[in-house]
Amino acid sequence: MDGAATTEILVREDIGPITRLTLNSPGSLNALSDQMLAELKAVFSALMTDAGQRVVILRGAGKAFCAGHDLKELRAKRDGPDKGARAIRDLFVRCAEVMLMIQQLPQPVIAEVHGIATAAGCQLVATCDLAVAADDTRFGVNGVNIGLFCSTPMVALSRVMPRKHVFEMLTTGRFIFANRAVELGLINKSVHGDVLEREVMDLAETIAGKLGSAVRIGKRAFYEQIQQPVAEAYAFTGAVMVENMLEDDTAEGIAAFLDKRDPDWRQ
């Protein structure tokens, strides 16, 4: 993927109701530097209340999606005046805030992945609601190879993949390719790199064409119920269904289906 013709480290494009965010630091393989995390937090904060945008695509410029944290920054923090503990802790707190914001956003977030997604970059893929990757993409949590176990990426990975396979990746530092990532549930689909952008846009357009309020309600409920015991989850989602059913646009959607016509939604 070519780098965007700008010096911005994070490029936002609004394509109708679809927002495309490009990590634009190809020289660092789009590392999650202090600046990148700050830019992502700012854009996500703006999107939280942007009802006009219905889907977010997250991708990387250059040869890779994201190679994780900036090791040069990490080393500088470690060698700082407080022996690094405070500065490093602050970095991981800020990174966790950004990861949590992805699932708190009202819009579904699709990772468009190519090249490599390693360490916190692999965490980013696991955190997004959906992910499509070029078939030659490699995924890894390789910190163990340099003596740094990928404990924070483990949180996201262990919630979307079978635990023994996550543990194998964490302890061996080996890569998996996109076809294996599909099998393990890390990504939804792998496609040829030449059609990656189109495939992701098709997915985004399909979601953007649904009733926005229903998708917003549904995404919020998805992440809330998954943390609950089954009986509590059924009680919670039943209440969500009532909320959704009583929306005027939902009534229009049902009427349109029964009348065999397209719905005239306001949202």
N, C-alpha and C positions, 0 to 999 in steps of 0.2 A: 504494500500500500504506500503510495507516495505521501511524503510529508506535506501538510497544508502550507500554502504560500503565505505564511504569517509567522511572526515571532511569538505569538501567544502560546503559552504552555498548555492551555486547554482551549480548544476551539469549539464554540457552540454554533450550530446551524439549526434553525427552525424551518422544517420542511412541512408546511401546513401544520397539522397537529402532532407531528413527530419531531422530537428534538434529538439531534445527533451530536454527541460529545466525542471529540477526538483528543486523546492524550497525545500531545504534540511536543515530545522531547525525544525524538528518535536517536539522538546521540547517546542517551542514557538508557536506551530501550524502554523509554516511557516509565522510568522508575518512579515510585511513589515518594518523591522528595517532599520536603517541608512545603515547598511552593505548590507542588502538584496537589497535595492533600488540602491545602488552603483553598486552592481554586475549585476543587471538586466540592468542598463543603459549601462554598459560596454559591455555586450553581445549583446544588441540590437544595439549599435553603430557598432560593428563588423559585424552584420548581414545586416546592411543597404547596404553594398557594396559587399556582398557575393552572387554572381550570381549563385553559385553552389547549394545553399540551397533554396529549393522551398516552404517548409512548416515548420512552427514552432509549436510544441506542448508544452504547459505550464501545468505542473502538480505539485502536492505536495507530499512530503514523509510523512510517518506516518499516523496518524488518520484523517488528515484534508487537504483540499486544501490550504486554507489561512484564518486566523482569523483576518486579518486587521492589523492596526498599532500596534506596541509594546507599550502597556499601561505603562509599567515601564519606557521606554524611554520618552514617552510623559510627564509623571509625573516629571521626572528628568529635562526635558526642561522647564516645567512650573515653577519649583522651582529654576531656574537658576538666575544668577546675574541681568539679565535685565527683571526679572519677566516673562520670557518665551516668550514674544511676538516675538522677533527676531528669536529665535531658532525654535519656533513652526511654524512661517510663512515660514521659510526656508525649514522645513520638507515638508509642503504641496506644496510648489513650486517644490521641487524635485520629489515628488510623482506624481504631475501633468505632469511633463516632461516625466516620465517613461510611464504613461498612454497614453500620446499623441504619444510617439514613437511606441507603439504597432500598432496604425492605420497608422503610417507613414512608417512602415516596408514594403518593397516590397513583402514579403512573407505573405500569410494568416496565422493567429495565431489561433490555436484551444486550448481552455481551456478543460483540462481533469479533471473533478471535482468530488471529493468524500468527504465524511465526512461532513464538514461544509465550507461555504464560507460566511463570515460575514464582515460587515462594508467595509473597503477598499478591503477586499478579494472578497466581492460581487461586488464591483466596478470593480475589475480586471476581473471577469467573464463577466460583462456587456460590458467591453471595448474590449475584444477579438473579433475577427471577427466571430468566431464560438465557440460553447460550447456544450459538451456532458457530462452528469453527471450520476453517479450511482443513482439508483432510490430511495435510502434512504438518499440522500444528502439533507441537510437543508441550506437554503439561508436566510440571514437576514441583515438588517441595524439597528442594535440593540443599537446604541450609546445612543439613547434617554433614555434607561433604566438606564444609569449611568449619565444622565444629559448632554450628548454631542450629539447634533443633527448631523446626518451624512450628512452634507451639501455637501462635495466634492463627496462622493459616489452617492449622488442624481443627479449629473450632468450626469454621465454615465447611471444610471438607467432610468432617465426620457427621455432619448433619444432612449431607446429600448423597454420600457414597457408603457402601458397606464398610464397616469399621476395619476388618482385617486387611482390605485392600488399601485403605488410607494408611494404616500403620506400616504396611510394606513400603509404600511410597515415602513415608516420613523417615523410616529407618535405613532404607537403601539409598535414597537420593536419586533413584532412577527415574527417567522420563517414561511417560506413556504417550501414545499417539492418539489422534482424535477418534479413530474407530473404537479403541479401547475406552476412551473417555465417554463415548456414547453408551457402551455396554454397562459401564459402572455408574451411570447417572450423573456424571459431572456436567455433560452438555446434552442438548436435545438432539443435535443433528450435526453431521459433518458433510461438507460439500466440496466440490472442486474450488480451488481458490479463485478461479475466473468468475464464478457465479456467487461468491460469498456475499458481496454487497447487495446484489439483487435479491438473494434468498432472505437476507435479514430484513430488507425493506419490505418485501412481500409479507413477511410475518408481522412486521410493525403495522403495515397498512390494514391487514386483516383485523388486528386487535383494535386499532384506532377507529375502525368502522363499527365497532360495537357501541352499545349505550355506555357513555362515559361514566355515569353515576354507578351503574351496575358493576363495572370493572373496578372502580375505586372502592366500593363497598366490599367486593369480593376479595381484592388483594389484602385489604386490612384484615378481613375475617380469616383468610388463609393462614396468615402468620400468627394470629392470635389462637386459633383453634388447635394448631399443630403442637402447641406447648401444653395443651390441657388434657386431662384424662378423658376417655371416650365419652362417658355419660355427660360430663360437663361440656365437652365440645358439641355434643348434639343439642344441648339446651341453649348454648350460646349461638350456634349457627341457625337454630330455629328462629330465634329472635331476629337474627340478621335477615333471614328470608322474609319475615314479616315486614321489616323496614324496607326491604327492596320491593316487595310486592305492592306496598302502598304508594310507591312513587307514580306520579302521573305518566311519566314516560314508559314505565313498565306496563301500565294499563294500555297505552297506545301500542306497545310492542305485541302484546297478546291479541289485541283487536286486529292488528295488521296481519298477524299470522293466520287468524281465523278467517279473515276476509281475503286472504291470498294476495296481499299487496305489500309494498315496502313501507316500513314504519316512518312516520313523520315525527322524529324525535327533536326535542328542543335542546337537548344537551349533547 
